[in-house]
Amino acid sequence: MSFNSKNPFLNTTNFSTAVSRKNDSTIIDYNQEMTLSGTINKSLILFLLLTASAMVIWWMAFNGMNPIAPAIGGAVIGLILVVIAAFKPQYSPYLAPGYALFEGLFIGGISAIFEAKYPGIVIQAVGATFVTFMVCLVLYKYKIVKVTEQFKSVVVAATLAIATYYLISWLISMFTSFVPVHYGSSLMSIGISVFVIIIAALNLFLDFDRIEKGAEQKMPKYMEWYGAMGLMITLVWLYIEFLRLLSKLNSKN
């Protein structure tokens, strides 16, 4: 059984479609093909846009503005852009920067809320996310961790399980007094956060693999933005999970 990254931007269908469109072209411009360096550059651009947007909300929050509204608004609009790009990857050069800016509003607002409650937590989460990313990149680059079909199956199955659990827990808690076990700072809750972080980190390997294969298959240039956008989604997920874990650990002190 073949599984691919659950990141909607790095799935086989969209990448295969991009290859098909390229093969249907009568004229091939090799300057318009996806490359690793191009994807890295696009990822850096998205990271800078997200960081700039987050810093604006961060500054405004610590100068009296309530960050909840921009955080929610950024999350909603970011999700809409994600859905559009999932169906129309050719629009990624326009959608990806927009996603980074609006997701920055979400990240900035959430970070400000956590920082106000647990001073110093944001820099810890940023550092943990960066170190995790670099470790995974090195492990992938030097083939210490190989992305096999079995590896993909396990990671995707675990990711689906997490998404299903989060969704069901959220729906039940909306209409009942049920408190999901991943809330609070119990050992069970901390253990769940650690597990989710591990799965999020493992998704990075799947993302690296799809981006590398996309470059090898010489996909259209817009897939650089598409791949960079997908990688950014995984990093945002990882950062949020680190924030949640660190807040649980801090609340026990």
Helices and strands as residue ranges (DSSP letters): G 8-10, H 12-23, G 30-32, H 36-61, H 68-87, G 89-91, H 92-117, H 121-141, H 149-175, H 187-216, H 222-252
